[in-house]
Protein backbone atom coordinates (compact mmCIF):
# COMPACT_ATOMS: atom_id res chain seq x y z
CA UNK A 1 0.00 0.00 0.00
CA UNK A 2 1.45 3.37 -0.96
CA UNK A 3 1.98 6.15 1.55
CA UNK A 4 -0.87 8.14 0.01
CA UNK A 5 -3.27 5.21 0.39
CA UNK A 6 -2.13 4.74 3.98
CA UNK A 7 -2.80 8.41 4.68
CA UNK A 8 -6.31 8.03 3.26
CA UNK A 9 -6.86 4.94 5.39
CA UNK A 10 -5.73 6.92 8.44
CA UNK A 11 -8.20 9.69 7.67
CA UNK A 12 -11.01 7.17 7.14
CA UNK A 13 -10.29 5.33 10.40
CA UNK A 14 -10.06 8.55 12.39
CA UNK A 15 -13.31 9.83 10.89
CA UNK A 16 -15.10 6.53 11.60
CA UNK A 17 -13.91 6.54 15.21
CA UNK A 18 -14.91 10.17 15.66
CA UNK A 19 -18.41 9.37 14.40
CA UNK A 20 -18.56 6.35 16.71
CA UNK A 21 -17.46 8.49 19.65
CA UNK A 22 -20.05 11.16 18.90
CA UNK A 23 -22.80 8.55 18.70
CA UNK A 24 -21.64 6.45 21.64
CA UNK A 25 -20.52 9.23 24.02
CA UNK A 26 -21.81 8.49 27.53
CA UNK A 27 -25.36 9.55 28.24
CA UNK A 28 -27.46 9.09 31.39
CA UNK A 29 -28.59 5.81 29.84
CA UNK A 30 -25.04 4.51 30.02
CA UNK A 31 -22.50 3.42 27.40
CA UNK A 32 -23.75 2.31 24.02
CA UNK A 33 -23.51 -1.19 22.71
CA UNK A 34 -21.90 -2.11 19.38
CA UNK A 35 -20.81 -5.33 17.72
CA UNK A 36 -17.10 -4.46 17.58
CA UNK A 37 -16.95 -3.61 21.27
CA UNK A 38 -18.81 -6.81 22.20
CA UNK A 39 -16.50 -8.87 20.01
CA UNK A 40 -13.38 -7.37 21.59
CA UNK A 41 -14.88 -7.83 25.06
CA UNK A 42 -15.48 -11.49 24.25
CA UNK A 43 -11.80 -11.83 23.33
CA UNK A 44 -10.38 -9.80 26.20
CA UNK A 45 -12.53 -10.95 29.13
CA UNK A 46 -11.18 -14.54 29.25
CA UNK A 47 -7.62 -13.20 29.47
CA UNK A 48 -8.52 -10.98 32.43
CA UNK A 49 -10.41 -13.89 33.97
CA UNK A 50 -7.40 -16.18 33.64
CA UNK A 51 -5.12 -13.58 35.20
CA UNK A 52 -7.44 -12.83 38.12
CA UNK A 53 -7.99 -16.57 38.76
CA UNK A 54 -4.25 -17.25 38.73
CA UNK A 55 -3.45 -14.24 40.88
CA UNK A 56 -6.23 -15.11 43.31
CA UNK A 57 -4.98 -18.68 43.49
CA UNK A 58 -1.42 -17.63 44.24
CA UNK A 59 -2.66 -15.18 46.85
CA UNK A 60 -4.78 -17.92 48.42
CA UNK A 61 -1.77 -20.21 48.47
CA UNK A 62 0.29 -17.56 50.17
CA UNK A 63 -2.35 -16.78 52.76
CA UNK A 64 -2.73 -20.51 53.39
CA UNK A 65 0.73 -20.65 54.88
CA UNK A 66 -0.12 -19.28 58.31
CA UNK A 67 0.93 -20.31 61.75
CA UNK A 68 -1.15 -22.71 63.82
CA UNK A 69 -1.75 -20.03 66.46
CA UNK A 70 -3.10 -17.60 63.87
CA UNK A 71 -5.45 -20.25 62.55
CA UNK A 72 -6.73 -21.10 66.03
CA UNK A 73 -7.37 -17.42 66.79
CA UNK A 74 -9.11 -16.92 63.48
CA UNK A 75 -11.19 -20.03 64.06
CA UNK A 76 -12.36 -18.71 67.42
CA UNK A 77 -13.25 -15.33 65.94
CA UNK A 78 -15.20 -16.98 63.13
CA UNK A 79 -17.08 -19.24 65.56
CA UNK A 80 -18.09 -16.21 67.64
CA UNK A 81 -19.20 -14.43 64.46
CA UNK A 82 -21.25 -17.46 63.37
CA UNK A 83 -22.96 -17.61 66.77
CA UNK A 84 -23.85 -13.93 66.59
CA UNK A 85 -25.16 -14.32 63.03
CA UNK A 86 -27.28 -17.32 64.06
CA UNK A 87 -28.81 -15.26 66.86
CA UNK A 88 -29.53 -12.41 64.42
CA UNK A 89 -31.07 -14.86 61.97
CA UNK A 90 -33.39 -16.18 64.67
CA UNK A 91 -34.48 -12.65 65.51
CA UNK A 92 -35.03 -11.85 61.83
CA UNK A 93 -37.03 -15.05 61.34
CA UNK A 94 -39.26 -13.98 64.17
CA UNK A 95 -39.70 -10.52 62.73
CA UNK A 96 -40.48 -11.90 59.31
CA UNK A 97 -43.17 -14.17 60.73
CA UNK A 98 -44.73 -11.19 62.44
CA UNK A 99 -44.59 -9.11 59.24
CA UNK A 100 -46.19 -11.96 57.27
CA UNK A 101 -48.92 -12.28 59.87
CA UNK A 102 -49.64 -8.55 59.91
CA UNK A 103 -49.49 -8.36 56.09
CA UNK A 104 -52.03 -11.14 55.85
CA UNK A 105 -54.28 -9.37 58.28
CA UNK A 106 -54.09 -6.20 56.21
CA UNK A 107 -54.37 -8.12 52.94
CA UNK A 108 -51.07 -6.46 51.81
CA UNK A 109 -48.84 -8.17 49.22
CA UNK A 110 -45.12 -7.81 49.69
CA UNK A 111 -42.61 -7.77 46.87
CA UNK A 112 -40.87 -11.07 46.31
CA UNK A 113 -37.46 -11.67 47.82
CA UNK A 114 -34.64 -10.86 45.42
CA UNK A 115 -33.08 -13.86 43.70
CA UNK A 116 -29.34 -13.37 43.80
CA UNK A 117 -26.90 -14.74 41.24
CA UNK A 118 -23.26 -14.74 42.19
CA UNK A 119 -20.75 -13.42 39.67
CA UNK A 120 -16.96 -13.33 40.03
CA UNK A 121 -15.20 -10.05 39.38
CA UNK A 122 -12.48 -10.65 36.80
CA UNK A 123 -11.52 -7.06 36.04
CA UNK A 124 -12.36 -3.85 37.87
CA UNK A 125 -11.08 -0.44 36.91
CA UNK A 126 -12.73 2.30 38.91
CA UNK A 127 -9.89 4.79 38.58
CA UNK A 128 -10.18 5.36 34.84
CA UNK A 129 -12.52 7.81 33.20
CA UNK A 130 -15.24 5.25 32.90
CA UNK A 131 -15.63 3.16 36.01
CA UNK A 132 -16.44 -0.33 34.82
CA UNK A 133 -16.07 -3.90 35.92
CA UNK A 134 -16.10 -7.18 34.02
CA UNK A 135 -17.71 -10.12 35.80
CA UNK A 136 -17.86 -13.81 34.99
CA UNK A 137 -21.47 -15.03 34.99
CA UNK A 138 -21.05 -18.59 33.78
CA UNK A 139 -23.27 -20.39 31.32
CA UNK A 140 -26.46 -18.54 32.16
CA UNK A 141 -26.11 -15.19 30.42
CA UNK A 142 -26.71 -11.93 32.20
CA UNK A 143 -29.14 -9.33 30.89
CA UNK A 144 -28.51 -5.69 30.13
CA UNK A 145 -29.84 -3.42 32.92
CA UNK A 146 -29.63 -6.13 35.56
CA UNK A 147 -28.85 -4.46 38.90
CA UNK A 148 -25.57 -5.52 40.50
CA UNK A 149 -25.10 -5.43 44.27
CA UNK A 150 -22.33 -6.25 46.73
CA UNK A 151 -22.49 -7.30 50.36
CA UNK A 152 -22.85 -3.69 51.47
CA UNK A 153 -25.08 -2.22 48.81
CA UNK A 154 -25.49 -1.12 45.23
CA UNK A 155 -22.59 -1.61 42.84
CA UNK A 156 -24.07 -0.68 39.46
CA UNK A 157 -25.83 -2.26 36.49
CA UNK A 158 -25.02 -4.53 33.58
CA UNK A 159 -24.45 -2.55 30.36
CA UNK A 160 -22.99 -5.14 28.01
CA UNK A 161 -23.16 -8.93 27.82
CA UNK A 162 -21.11 -11.50 25.92
CA UNK A 163 -21.19 -15.30 26.42
CA UNK A 164 -19.95 -16.00 29.93
CA UNK A 165 -19.20 -12.38 30.85
CA UNK A 166 -20.88 -9.09 31.54
CA UNK A 167 -19.65 -5.51 31.77
CA UNK A 168 -20.96 -3.56 34.74
CA UNK A 169 -21.22 0.22 34.87
CA UNK A 170 -20.24 1.14 38.41
CA UNK A 171 -22.10 3.65 40.50
CA UNK A 172 -18.95 5.79 40.49
CA UNK A 173 -19.01 6.17 36.72
CA UNK A 174 -19.61 9.75 35.60
CA UNK A 175 -22.50 8.64 33.35
CA UNK A 176 -24.29 6.62 36.04
CA UNK A 177 -27.46 7.94 37.69
CA UNK A 178 -29.67 6.24 40.29
CA UNK A 179 -33.13 7.19 41.57
CA UNK A 180 -32.60 7.37 45.33
CA UNK A 181 -34.18 8.64 48.52
CA UNK A 182 -33.22 9.53 52.05
CA UNK A 183 -34.35 6.53 54.07
CA UNK A 184 -35.43 8.58 57.09
CA UNK A 185 -37.60 11.16 55.32
CA UNK A 186 -38.35 9.36 51.99
CA UNK A 187 -37.38 12.54 50.09
CA UNK A 188 -36.35 11.49 46.59
CA UNK A 189 -33.52 12.68 44.39
CA UNK A 190 -30.94 11.38 41.91
CA UNK A 191 -27.51 10.04 42.89
CA UNK A 192 -24.73 10.88 40.43
CA UNK A 193 -20.96 10.64 40.47
CA UNK A 194 -18.77 13.72 40.15
CA UNK A 195 -15.23 14.91 40.78
CA UNK A 196 -15.84 14.86 44.56
CA UNK A 197 -17.60 11.50 44.68
CA UNK A 198 -21.30 10.69 44.87
CA UNK A 199 -23.85 13.46 45.21
CA UNK A 200 -27.60 13.41 45.80
CA UNK A 201 -29.07 15.96 43.44
CA UNK A 202 -32.40 17.74 42.98
CA UNK A 203 -33.27 18.07 46.64
CA UNK A 204 -34.47 21.56 47.62
CA UNK A 205 -32.30 23.67 49.93
CA UNK A 206 -34.86 23.49 52.74
CA UNK A 207 -34.99 19.68 52.74
CA UNK A 208 -34.58 17.86 56.05
CA UNK A 209 -31.27 16.02 55.64
CA UNK A 210 -28.29 15.69 57.98
CA UNK A 211 -24.92 13.96 57.79
CA UNK A 212 -25.39 10.33 58.74
CA UNK A 213 -28.67 9.87 56.87
CA UNK A 214 -28.75 6.67 54.85
CA UNK A 215 -29.57 6.90 51.16
CA UNK A 216 -31.23 3.95 49.42
CA UNK A 217 -32.62 3.32 45.96
CA UNK A 218 -36.13 4.66 45.47
CA UNK A 219 -37.20 2.13 42.86
CA UNK A 220 -38.65 4.75 40.51
CA UNK A 221 -36.02 4.65 37.77
CA UNK A 222 -37.22 1.33 36.41
CA UNK A 223 -33.85 -0.36 36.89
CA UNK A 224 -33.00 -0.70 40.57
CA UNK A 225 -35.49 -2.14 43.07
CA UNK A 226 -36.35 -0.10 46.11
CA UNK A 227 -34.32 -0.22 49.29
CA UNK A 228 -30.77 -1.05 48.11
CA UNK A 229 -28.16 0.89 50.14
CA UNK A 230 -26.41 3.51 48.03
CA UNK A 231 -24.46 5.52 50.58
CA UNK A 232 -24.50 7.78 53.61
CA UNK A 233 -24.75 11.57 53.68
CA UNK A 234 -21.42 13.12 54.71
CA UNK A 235 -21.92 16.78 53.84
CA UNK A 236 -24.87 19.08 53.28
CA UNK A 237 -24.25 22.54 51.87
CA UNK A 238 -26.43 25.14 50.20
CA UNK A 239 -25.97 24.78 46.48
CA UNK A 240 -26.57 27.17 43.63
CA UNK A 241 -30.13 28.27 42.88
CA UNK A 242 -32.84 26.00 44.30
CA UNK A 243 -31.09 22.80 45.29
CA UNK A 244 -28.89 21.63 48.16
CA UNK A 245 -25.44 20.19 47.58
CA UNK A 246 -25.40 16.81 49.29
CA UNK A 247 -22.30 14.66 49.21
CA UNK A 248 -22.41 10.93 49.96
CA UNK A 249 -19.96 8.27 51.06
CA UNK A 250 -20.74 5.26 48.93
CA UNK A 251 -21.87 2.08 50.68
CA UNK A 252 -19.66 -0.28 48.71
CA UNK A 253 -15.85 -0.16 48.55
CA UNK A 254 -15.18 -1.11 44.92
CA UNK A 255 -11.50 -1.78 45.53
CA UNK A 256 -12.19 -4.89 47.64
CA UNK A 257 -14.90 -6.52 45.54
CA UNK A 258 -14.16 -10.02 44.29
CA UNK A 259 -17.73 -11.23 44.05
CA UNK A 260 -20.96 -9.44 43.26
CA UNK A 261 -24.59 -10.46 42.95
CA UNK A 262 -26.90 -9.95 40.01
CA UNK A 263 -30.53 -9.18 40.69
CA UNK A 264 -33.34 -10.04 38.28
CA UNK A 265 -33.96 -7.38 35.66
CA UNK A 266 -37.02 -5.33 36.37
CA UNK A 267 -39.75 -5.31 33.75
CA UNK A 268 -42.17 -2.46 34.05
CA UNK A 269 -45.86 -3.25 33.35
CA UNK A 270 -47.22 -2.04 30.04
CA UNK A 271 -49.64 0.86 30.41
CA UNK B 1 4.82 -12.96 11.21
CA UNK B 2 4.78 -9.35 12.49
CA UNK B 3 0.98 -9.65 12.83
CA UNK B 4 1.31 -12.80 14.93
CA UNK B 5 4.04 -11.15 17.03
CA UNK B 6 1.87 -8.08 17.56
CA UNK B 7 -1.17 -10.20 18.50
CA UNK B 8 0.91 -12.17 21.01
CA UNK B 9 2.33 -8.95 22.42
CA UNK B 10 -1.19 -7.48 22.74
CA UNK B 11 -2.38 -10.56 24.63
CA UNK B 12 0.62 -10.21 26.95
CA UNK B 13 -0.14 -6.51 27.49
CA UNK B 14 -3.78 -7.32 28.35
CA UNK B 15 -2.60 -9.95 30.85
CA UNK B 16 -0.03 -7.63 32.46
CA UNK B 17 -2.52 -4.73 32.55
CA UNK B 18 -5.20 -6.94 34.14
CA UNK B 19 -2.70 -8.19 36.72
CA UNK B 20 -1.54 -4.65 37.41
CA UNK B 21 -5.12 -3.43 37.99
CA UNK B 22 -5.80 -6.48 40.22
CA UNK B 23 -2.71 -5.68 42.26
CA UNK B 24 -3.13 -1.91 42.49
CA UNK B 25 -6.41 -0.14 41.58
CA UNK B 26 -4.52 2.97 40.39
CA UNK B 27 -2.38 0.99 37.94
CA UNK B 28 -4.43 2.03 34.91
CA UNK B 29 -3.90 5.68 35.81
CA UNK B 30 -0.17 5.35 36.27
CA UNK B 31 1.01 3.63 33.08
CA UNK B 32 -0.30 3.02 29.54
CA UNK B 33 1.12 -0.31 28.39
CA UNK B 34 -1.01 -0.21 25.27
CA UNK B 35 0.75 2.96 24.17
CA UNK B 36 4.13 1.35 24.88
CA UNK B 37 3.17 -1.46 22.51
CA UNK B 38 1.93 1.01 19.89
CA UNK B 39 5.15 3.06 19.96
CA UNK B 40 7.53 0.08 19.94
CA UNK B 41 5.64 -1.53 17.08
CA UNK B 42 5.37 1.69 15.04
CA UNK B 43 9.07 2.44 15.59
CA UNK B 44 9.88 0.01 12.76
CA UNK B 45 8.76 2.70 10.30
CA UNK B 46 5.83 0.95 8.62
CA UNK B 47 2.98 3.50 8.66
CA UNK B 48 0.26 0.94 7.87
CA UNK B 49 1.43 -1.35 10.67
CA UNK B 50 1.76 1.67 12.97
CA UNK B 51 -1.77 2.92 12.49
CA UNK B 52 -3.38 -0.54 12.55
CA UNK B 53 -1.35 -1.50 15.62
CA UNK B 54 -2.39 1.72 17.36
CA UNK B 55 -6.00 1.12 16.39
CA UNK B 56 -6.03 -2.44 17.77
CA UNK B 57 -4.20 -1.54 20.99
CA UNK B 58 -6.36 1.53 21.57
CA UNK B 59 -9.66 -0.27 21.01
CA UNK B 60 -8.67 -3.11 23.35
CA UNK B 61 -7.71 -0.50 25.96
CA UNK B 62 -11.17 1.07 25.57
CA UNK B 63 -12.88 -2.31 26.03
CA UNK B 64 -11.13 -2.63 29.39
CA UNK B 65 -13.06 0.41 30.54
CA UNK B 66 -10.51 3.11 29.85
CA UNK B 67 -13.07 5.31 28.19
CA UNK B 68 -15.90 5.46 25.70
CA UNK B 69 -15.28 2.98 22.91
CA UNK B 70 -12.90 4.40 20.28
CA UNK B 71 -11.49 7.15 22.55
CA UNK B 72 -8.06 5.51 22.94
CA UNK B 73 -8.60 3.87 19.56
CA UNK B 74 -8.65 7.31 17.92
CA UNK B 75 -5.68 8.65 19.86
CA UNK B 76 -3.48 5.56 19.43
CA UNK B 77 -4.27 5.32 15.69
CA UNK B 78 -3.03 8.87 15.21
CA UNK B 79 0.01 8.37 17.48
CA UNK B 80 0.93 5.03 15.84
CA UNK B 81 0.91 6.62 12.39
CA UNK B 82 2.85 9.66 13.57
CA UNK B 83 5.53 7.55 15.28
CA UNK B 84 5.94 5.40 12.15
CA UNK B 85 6.28 8.51 9.95
CA UNK B 86 8.83 10.00 12.35
CA UNK B 87 10.78 6.74 12.38
CA UNK B 88 11.03 6.86 8.58
CA UNK B 89 12.86 10.17 8.86
CA UNK B 90 14.81 9.65 12.06
CA UNK B 91 16.80 6.56 12.87
CA UNK B 92 15.85 5.92 16.47
CA UNK B 93 17.95 3.03 17.67
CA UNK B 94 19.21 4.26 21.00
CA UNK B 95 17.48 3.86 24.33
CA UNK B 96 17.49 7.62 24.94
CA UNK B 97 15.86 8.14 21.54
CA UNK B 98 13.11 5.63 22.34
CA UNK B 99 12.61 7.31 25.72
CA UNK B 100 12.19 10.74 24.10
CA UNK B 101 9.99 9.39 21.33
CA UNK B 102 7.67 7.66 23.80
CA UNK B 103 7.60 10.74 26.02
CA UNK B 104 6.50 12.85 23.07
CA UNK B 105 4.00 10.21 21.90
CA UNK B 106 2.43 10.03 25.36
CA UNK B 107 2.10 13.80 25.63
CA UNK B 108 0.45 13.92 22.19
CA UNK B 109 -1.85 11.04 23.11
CA UNK B 110 -2.91 12.67 26.38
CA UNK B 111 -3.56 15.95 24.57
CA UNK B 112 -5.76 14.21 21.99
CA UNK B 113 -7.65 12.37 24.75
CA UNK B 114 -8.21 15.57 26.71
CA UNK B 115 -9.40 17.37 23.59
CA UNK B 116 -11.85 14.63 22.66
CA UNK B 117 -13.11 14.39 26.24
CA UNK B 118 -13.79 18.10 26.46
CA UNK B 119 -15.35 18.23 23.01
CA UNK B 120 -17.54 15.14 23.05
CA UNK B 121 -18.38 13.98 26.56
CA UNK B 122 -21.09 15.49 28.75
CA UNK B 123 -19.68 16.62 32.14
CA UNK B 124 -16.06 15.91 31.16
CA UNK B 125 -13.63 15.13 33.97
CA UNK B 126 -9.94 15.38 33.12
CA UNK B 127 -7.32 13.38 35.04
CA UNK B 128 -5.30 15.21 37.67
CA UNK B 129 -2.03 16.71 36.34
CA UNK B 130 0.05 14.71 38.84
CA UNK B 131 -1.37 11.41 37.57
CA UNK B 132 -0.84 12.51 33.96
CA UNK B 133 2.78 13.43 34.69
CA UNK B 134 3.32 10.04 36.37
CA UNK B 135 1.75 8.21 33.44
CA UNK B 136 3.86 10.08 30.88
CA UNK B 137 7.06 9.30 32.82
CA UNK B 138 6.38 5.64 33.56
CA UNK B 139 5.19 4.91 30.03
CA UNK B 140 8.34 6.41 28.50
CA UNK B 141 10.63 4.65 30.98
CA UNK B 142 8.89 1.32 30.40
CA UNK B 143 9.23 1.61 26.62
CA UNK B 144 12.92 2.52 26.91
CA UNK B 145 13.58 -0.28 29.40
CA UNK B 146 11.86 -2.85 27.21
CA UNK B 147 13.74 -1.61 24.14
CA UNK B 148 17.10 -1.82 25.93
CA UNK B 149 16.34 -5.28 27.32
CA UNK B 150 15.20 -6.67 23.97
CA UNK B 151 18.22 -5.22 22.21
CA UNK B 152 20.55 -6.80 24.76
CA UNK B 153 18.74 -10.12 24.39
CA UNK B 154 18.98 -9.98 20.59
CA UNK B 155 22.66 -9.06 20.85
CA UNK B 156 23.30 -11.95 23.22
CA UNK B 157 21.53 -14.41 20.94
CA UNK B 158 23.44 -13.14 17.90
CA UNK B 159 26.78 -13.49 19.72
CA UNK B 160 25.92 -17.02 20.81
CA UNK B 161 24.92 -17.97 17.26
CA UNK B 162 28.11 -16.53 15.83
CA UNK B 163 30.26 -18.33 18.44
CA UNK B 164 28.47 -21.59 17.70
CA UNK B 165 29.07 -21.29 13.94
CA UNK B 166 32.77 -20.49 14.54
CA UNK B 167 33.13 -23.76 16.44
CA UNK B 168 31.92 -25.79 13.42
CA UNK B 169 34.82 -27.01 11.36
CA UNK B 170 34.39 -28.78 8.04
CA UNK B 171 37.58 -30.46 6.94
Interface residues (C-beta under 8 A of the other chain):
Chain A: X1 X3 X6 X7 X9 X10 X13 X14 X17 X18 X20 X21 X22 X24 X25 X26 X27 X31 X32 X34 X36 X37 X40 X41 X44 X47 X48 X50 X51 X52 X55 X122 X123 X124 X125 X126 X127 X128 X129 X130 X131 X132 X133 X134 X167 X174 X175 X194 X195 X254 X255
Chain B: X11 X14 X15 X18 X19 X21 X22 X23 X25 X26 X28 X29 X47 X48 X51 X55 X59 X60 X62 X63 X64 X65 X66 X67 X68 X69 X70 X71 X73 X74 X77 X78 X81 X116 X117 X120 X121 X122 X123 X125 X127
